Amino acid sequence: MKPSVMRGRVWLITNPETGKLIDNIDTDMIYHNRHLAVTEVAKMGQFSFGNMTGWEDFPKNAKEGDIVICGGNFGAGSSRQHAVDCFRALGIQLIIAESFGAIYKRNAINSGMPIVTWPGVKDAEISSGDEIEVELEKAAIRNLTTGKELPAITPFSTVQMDIYQAGDLFTYASTI
């Protein structure tokens, strides 16, 4: 059974000049179309955020188990599955955003990539490098570095949890 409580180091995806969470990160910024010929998921991680100024070194610095936190409308744009799979290749265990682009959200859920909507993320007392704990079923989030409880996240739906636990939509569908 996959964990419903996750602990990991935070990456706040911020504007290098303003320090604020970036909104409207589209799939081309996450995974540029010049790398679409790469079809092996394990090789996709090296291109994550390669088209975002200030974030080109993210794949070299990210570690398995890290948690990515973004602003609103993360993954807007195309139906590019690579934009989900590149994070899976790096071992990113969870993506949290104020909101997600509809197609990105569906692709992530269908592939078993855990994503969480956090409407209060921009007001949260959290910094890059902090360690957090997220309880998917209870919709609770804690900053373990500071010891503070943070504003609630949106809990996984029953179907999202079932797909996540099964590994992906196809595996889940074969069990019902």
NUTORTOR-624905 format. One record per residue (C-alpha): x, y, z; chain; residue in three letters. Coordinates in Angstrom, 1 decimal, m for minus. Layout:
N
SITE        X        Y        Z   c     r
SITE        X        Y        Z   A   ALA
...
//
This chain:
176
SITE        X        Y        Z   c     r
SITE      0.0      0.0      0.0   A   MET
SITE      1.3      3.4     m0.9   A   LYS
SITE      1.8      6.0      1.9   A   PRO
SITE     m1.0      8.4      2.7   A   SER
SITE      1.3     10.4      4.9   A   VAL
SITE      4.3     11.9      3.1   A   MET
SITE      7.3     13.7      4.5   A   ARG
SITE      9.8     15.5      2.4   A   GLY
SITE     11.9     18.6      1.6   A   ARG
SITE     10.1     21.5      0.0   A   VAL
SITE     10.8     23.2     m3.3   A   TRP
SITE      8.9     26.4     m3.6   A   LEU
SITE      8.8     27.2     m7.3   A   ILE
SITE      9.2     31.0     m7.0   A   THR
SITE     10.1     33.9     m9.3   A   ASN
SITE     13.9     34.4     m8.7   A   PRO
SITE     13.4     38.2     m8.7   A   GLU
SITE     10.3     38.5     m6.5   A   THR
SITE     10.5     35.4     m4.4   A   GLY
SITE      6.7     34.8     m5.0   A   LYS
SITE      5.2     31.6     m6.1   A   LEU
SITE      4.8     31.5     m9.9   A   ILE
SITE      1.3     31.2    m11.3   A   ASP
SITE      0.4     29.8    m14.7   A   ASN
SITE      3.4     27.5    m15.2   A   ILE
SITE      2.5     25.8    m18.4   A   ASP
SITE      3.5     22.3    m19.7   A   THR
SITE      6.0     23.8    m22.0   A   ASP
SITE      7.8     25.5    m19.1   A   MET
SITE      7.7     22.2    m17.1   A   ILE
SITE      8.9     20.0    m20.0   A   TYR
SITE      9.9     21.8    m23.2   A   HIS
SITE      8.6     20.4    m26.5   A   ASN
SITE     12.1     20.0    m27.9   A   ARG
SITE     12.4     16.9    m25.6   A   HIS
SITE      9.2     15.2    m26.7   A   LEU
SITE     11.1     12.5    m28.6   A   ALA
SITE     12.2     11.2    m25.2   A   VAL
SITE      9.8      8.3    m24.5   A   THR
SITE     11.5      6.5    m21.6   A   GLU
SITE     10.2      8.0    m18.4   A   VAL
SITE     13.4      7.4    m16.5   A   ALA
SITE     15.2      9.8    m18.9   A   LYS
SITE     12.6     12.6    m18.6   A   MET
SITE     13.6     14.0    m15.2   A   GLY
SITE     16.7     15.7    m16.5   A   GLN
SITE     14.5     18.1    m18.5   A   PHE
SITE     12.1     19.2    m15.7   A   SER
SITE     11.7     23.0    m15.5   A   PHE
SITE     14.5     23.3    m18.2   A   GLY
SITE     12.5     26.1    m19.9   A   ASN
SITE     12.0     28.2    m16.8   A   MET
SITE     14.5     31.0    m16.1   A   THR
SITE     16.2     30.4    m12.8   A   GLY
SITE     15.1     26.8    m12.5   A   TRP
SITE     17.3     25.1    m15.1   A   GLU
SITE     19.3     23.3    m12.4   A   ASP
SITE     16.3     21.9    m10.6   A   PHE
SITE     16.9     18.3    m11.9   A   PRO
SITE     20.5     18.3    m10.7   A   LYS
SITE     19.4     19.5     m7.2   A   ASN
SITE     16.2     17.6     m6.6   A   ALA
SITE     16.3     14.5     m4.6   A   LYS
SITE     14.0     11.5     m4.4   A   GLU
SITE     11.2     12.2     m1.9   A   GLY
SITE     11.2     16.0     m2.4   A   ASP
SITE      7.9     17.9     m2.6   A   ILE
SITE      7.2     20.6     m5.2   A   VAL
SITE      5.0     23.5     m4.2   A   ILE
SITE      3.7     25.9     m6.9   A   CYS
SITE      1.2     28.8     m7.4   A   GLY
SITE     m2.1     28.7     m9.3   A   GLY
SITE     m2.9     27.0    m12.6   A   ASN
SITE      0.1     24.7    m12.5   A   PHE
SITE      0.4     22.6    m15.7   A   GLY
SITE     m1.8     24.8    m17.8   A   ALA
SITE     m1.7     24.2    m21.6   A   GLY
SITE     m1.3     21.0    m23.5   A   SER
SITE     m2.0     17.4    m22.6   A   SER
SITE      1.7     16.7    m22.5   A   ARG
SITE      2.1     13.6    m20.3   A   GLN
SITE      5.9     14.2    m20.1   A   HIS
SITE      5.1     17.2    m17.8   A   ALA
SITE      3.9     14.7    m15.2   A   VAL
SITE      6.3     11.9    m15.9   A   ASP
SITE      9.4     14.1    m15.6   A   CYS
SITE      8.6     14.6    m11.9   A   PHE
SITE      8.0     10.9    m11.4   A   ARG
SITE     11.4     10.2    m13.0   A   ALA
SITE     13.1     12.5    m10.4   A   LEU
SITE     11.3     10.7     m7.6   A   GLY
SITE      9.3     13.8     m6.6   A   ILE
SITE      6.7     12.3     m4.3   A   GLN
SITE      4.1     15.0     m4.3   A   LEU
SITE      3.2     18.2     m6.1   A   ILE
SITE      1.2     20.8     m4.3   A   ILE
SITE     m0.3     23.9     m6.0   A   ALA
SITE     m2.9     26.5     m5.4   A   GLU
SITE     m4.7     25.0     m8.4   A   SER
SITE     m3.9     22.9    m11.4   A   PHE
SITE     m4.7     23.1    m15.1   A   GLY
SITE     m7.6     20.7    m15.8   A   ALA
SITE     m5.7     18.4    m18.3   A   ILE
SITE     m2.6     18.3    m16.1   A   TYR
SITE     m4.6     17.4    m13.1   A   LYS
SITE     m6.4     14.6    m14.9   A   ARG
SITE     m3.1     13.2    m16.4   A   ASN
SITE     m1.4     13.3    m12.9   A   ALA
SITE     m4.3     11.5    m11.2   A   ILE
SITE     m4.6      8.9    m14.0   A   ASN
SITE     m0.9      8.1    m13.8   A   SER
SITE     m0.9      7.8    m10.0   A   GLY
SITE      1.2     10.9     m9.4   A   MET
SITE     m0.1     12.4     m6.1   A   PRO
SITE     m1.1     16.1     m6.5   A   ILE
SITE     m2.8     18.2     m3.9   A   VAL
SITE     m4.6     21.5     m4.2   A   THR
SITE     m3.8     24.0     m1.5   A   TRP
SITE     m5.9     27.2     m1.7   A   PRO
SITE     m4.0     28.8      1.1   A   GLY
SITE     m0.5     28.1     m0.1   A   VAL
SITE      0.4     31.7     m0.8   A   LYS
SITE     m0.2     32.6      2.8   A   ASP
SITE      1.5     29.6      4.3   A   ALA
SITE      4.6     30.0      6.5   A   GLU
SITE      6.9     27.8      4.5   A   ILE
SITE     10.3     28.1      2.8   A   SER
SITE     12.2     26.1      0.3   A   SER
SITE     14.3     23.5      2.1   A   GLY
SITE     11.7     23.1      5.0   A   ASP
SITE     10.6     19.6      5.7   A   GLU
SITE      6.8     19.1      5.7   A   ILE
SITE      4.4     16.3      6.5   A   GLU
SITE      1.2     15.9      4.4   A   VAL
SITE     m1.6     13.6      5.4   A   GLU
SITE     m3.6     13.0      2.3   A   LEU
SITE     m6.7     11.5      3.9   A   GLU
SITE     m7.0     14.1      6.7   A   LYS
SITE     m6.0     17.0      4.5   A   ALA
SITE     m3.5     18.1      7.1   A   ALA
SITE     m0.1     19.7      6.5   A   ILE
SITE      2.6     20.5      9.0   A   ARG
SITE      5.9     22.3      8.7   A   ASN
SITE      8.2     20.0     10.6   A   LEU
SITE     11.1     22.5     10.4   A   THR
SITE      9.1     25.1     12.3   A   THR
SITE      6.7     22.8     14.1   A   GLY
SITE      3.7     24.8     12.8   A   LYS
SITE      0.3     23.4     11.6   A   GLU
SITE     m0.5     25.0      8.2   A   LEU
SITE     m3.8     25.8      6.6   A   PRO
SITE     m5.6     22.8      5.4   A   ALA
SITE     m5.1     21.3      1.9   A   ILE
SITE     m7.9     19.9     m0.2   A   THR
SITE     m8.2     16.1      0.6   A   PRO
SITE     m7.9     13.4     m2.0   A   PHE
SITE    m11.2     12.3     m3.3   A   SER
SITE    m12.0      8.6     m2.8   A   THR
SITE    m11.4      7.9     m6.5   A   VAL
SITE     m8.1      9.8     m6.5   A   GLN
SITE     m6.9      7.8     m3.5   A   MET
SITE     m8.0      4.5     m5.1   A   ASP
SITE     m6.2      5.3     m8.4   A   ILE
SITE     m3.1      6.4     m6.4   A   TYR
SITE     m3.1      3.3     m4.3   A   GLN
SITE     m3.5      1.1     m7.4   A   ALA
SITE     m0.6      2.8     m9.1   A   GLY
SITE     m2.5      4.3    m12.1   A   ASP
SITE     m5.9      4.4    m13.7   A   LEU
SITE     m5.4      1.3    m15.8   A   PHE
SITE     m4.5     m0.9    m12.9   A   THR
SITE     m7.3      0.6    m10.8   A   TYR
SITE     m9.8     m0.1    m13.6   A   ALA
SITE     m8.7     m3.7    m13.8   A   SER
SITE     m9.7     m4.2    m10.1   A   THR
SITE    m13.3     m2.9    m10.3   A   ILE
//
